[in-house]
Amino acid sequence: MIQEIKQRILNGGSISKDEAITLLNFEDKEQLYALADDIRCEFKGDFLEMCSIMNAKSGKCTQNCSWCSQSMFHNTNVEEYELVDLKEAEELAEENAQKGVYRFSLVTSGRAISNKNLDQLCGVYKNIKQKTPIHLCASMGLLNRSQLDKLYASGVRHYHCNIETAPSYFKEVCTSHTIEDKIRTIKQAREAGMGVCSGGIIGMGESMEQRIEMALTLRELEIESIPINVLMPVEGTRLANVEPLTDEEVLSTFALFRLINPTAHIRLAGGRNLINHIQDKALKAGVSAALVGDYLTTIGTNINQDKDAFSSAGFRLDHELCVNRESALK
């Protein structure tokens, strides 16, 4: 079965939900991870794409997402500010570009950023674009088409909007907006000319079958960059005491996301500190990209240490290589 699925994917085919579940229950998990690594090598090569984010607007979010420390429904003592210092944002982007980070994103809390704040951050993007070669991404909520057009005009070429979890599970973790709202934003971002980054969080109480459902939904949406966050339970949120995932669950999730979405970037994202002990195995289970540096409200990873770890795992990280590779694929 493994070899038949491998050849089918390499020939441009896909696997079904039933086949994904069969692979999930495959006893030899090492063979599953190796299959995912082979598919990663074929479609993404040996380059690992690094991206970074900055929390540009923090706290006071009106949405009730169960996992989020920035929701006004939770008591987490998270830092709150209307907008980050704009000069500081530009400096962080320049610093990350110098370290070889390929993509940089400003992230804002709330259902959607205000037009006033959007205009200010578009100015930041324009300045970054003039000063650095770093590629620009934005994650600013459920924006409308005119707002997305403004971002595109400022130099942003990717928009991030996680679907968060499987459609069948979304209402269990959020009721202030819907997964349909998310998908509408994704489609409008693409209409505005941007590529899309969309993934979710694993470990929120969903089943492994629902993680497969999420991967299949992302395949239907033709998402090219899929960040997989491992839930970092935050005291004061509704998911503070959720049972942690096993190492096998995490690795199998990465592998199945790769097999279901063979040409997408499968990205190590939030919660990397929780899986440091299996990071080397994750990098050989289908992963081709990683979020580096700090997260939104928690300390993340050291970029230079990450670069050493990725290089030791056999990946190349040169920024110009990434630029040339993407140009060749267009």
Rosetta blueprint (number, residue, H / E / L):
1 M L
2 I H
3 Q H
4 E H
5 I H
6 K H
7 Q H
8 R H
9 I H
10 L H
11 N L
12 G L
13 G L
14 S L
15 I L
16 S L
17 K H
18 D H
19 E H
20 A H
21 I H
22 T H
23 L H
24 L H
25 N L
26 F L
27 E L
28 D L
29 K H
30 E H
31 Q H
32 L H
33 Y H
34 A H
35 L H
36 A H
37 D H
38 D H
39 I H
40 R H
41 C H
42 E H
43 F H
44 K H
45 G L
46 D L
47 F E
48 L L
49 E E
50 M E
51 C E
52 S E
53 I E
54 M E
55 N E
56 A E
57 K E
58 S E
59 G L
60 K L
61 C E
62 T L
63 Q L
64 N L
65 C L
66 S L
67 W L
68 C L
69 S L
70 Q L
71 S E
72 M L
73 F L
74 H L
75 N L
76 T L
77 N L
78 V L
79 E L
80 E L
81 Y E
82 E L
83 L L
84 V L
85 D L
86 L H
87 K H
88 E H
89 A H
90 E H
91 E H
92 L H
93 A H
94 E H
95 E H
96 N H
97 A H
98 Q H
99 K L
100 G L
101 V L
102 Y L
103 R E
104 F E
105 S E
106 L E
107 V E
108 T E
109 S L
110 G L
111 R L
112 A E
113 I L
114 S L
115 N H
116 K H
117 N H
118 L H
119 D H
120 Q H
121 L H
122 C H
123 G H
124 V H
125 Y H
126 K H
127 N H
128 I H
129 K H
130 Q H
131 K H
132 T L
133 P L
134 I L
135 H E
136 L E
137 C E
138 A E
139 S E
140 M L
141 G E
142 L L
143 L L
144 N L
145 R H
146 S H
147 Q H
148 L H
149 D H
150 K H
151 L H
152 Y H
153 A H
154 S L
155 G L
156 V L
157 R L
158 H E
159 Y E
160 H E
161 C L
162 N L
163 I L
164 E E
165 T L
166 A L
167 P L
168 S L
169 Y L
170 F H
171 K H
172 E H
173 V H
174 C L
175 T L
176 S L
177 H L
178 T L
179 I H
180 E H
181 D H
182 K H
183 I H
184 R H
185 T H
186 I H
187 K H
188 Q H
189 A H
190 R H
191 E H
192 A L
193 G L
194 M L
195 G E
196 V E
197 C E
198 S L
199 G L
200 G E
201 I E
202 I E
203 G L
204 M L
205 G L
206 E L
207 S L
208 M H
209 E H
210 Q H
211 R H
212 I H
213 E H
214 M H
215 A H
216 L H
217 T H
218 L H
219 R H
220 E H
221 L L
222 E L
223 I L
224 E L
225 S E
226 I E
227 P E
228 I E
229 N E
230 V E
231 L L
232 M L
233 P L
234 V L
235 E L
236 G L
237 T L
238 R L
239 L L
240 A L
241 N L
242 V L
243 E L
244 P L
245 L L
246 T L
247 D H
248 E H
249 E H
250 V H
251 L H
252 S H
253 T H
254 F H
255 A H
256 L H
257 F H
258 R H
259 L H
260 I H
261 N L
262 P L
263 T L
264 A L
265 H E
266 I E
267 R E
268 L E
269 A L
270 G L
271 G L
272 R H
273 N H
274 L H
275 I H
276 N H
277 H H
278 I H
279 Q H
280 D H
281 K H
282 A H
283 L L
284 K L
285 A L
286 G L
287 V L
288 S L
289 A E
290 A E
291 L E
292 V L
293 G L
294 D L
295 Y L
296 L L
297 T L
298 T L
299 I L
300 G L
301 T L
302 N L
303 I H
304 N H
305 Q H
306 D H
307 K H
308 D H
309 A H
310 F H
311 S H
312 S H
313 A L
314 G L
315 F L
316 R E
317 L L
318 D L
319 H H
320 E H
321 L H
322 C H
323 V H
324 N H
325 R H
326 E H
327 S H
328 A H
329 L H
330 K L
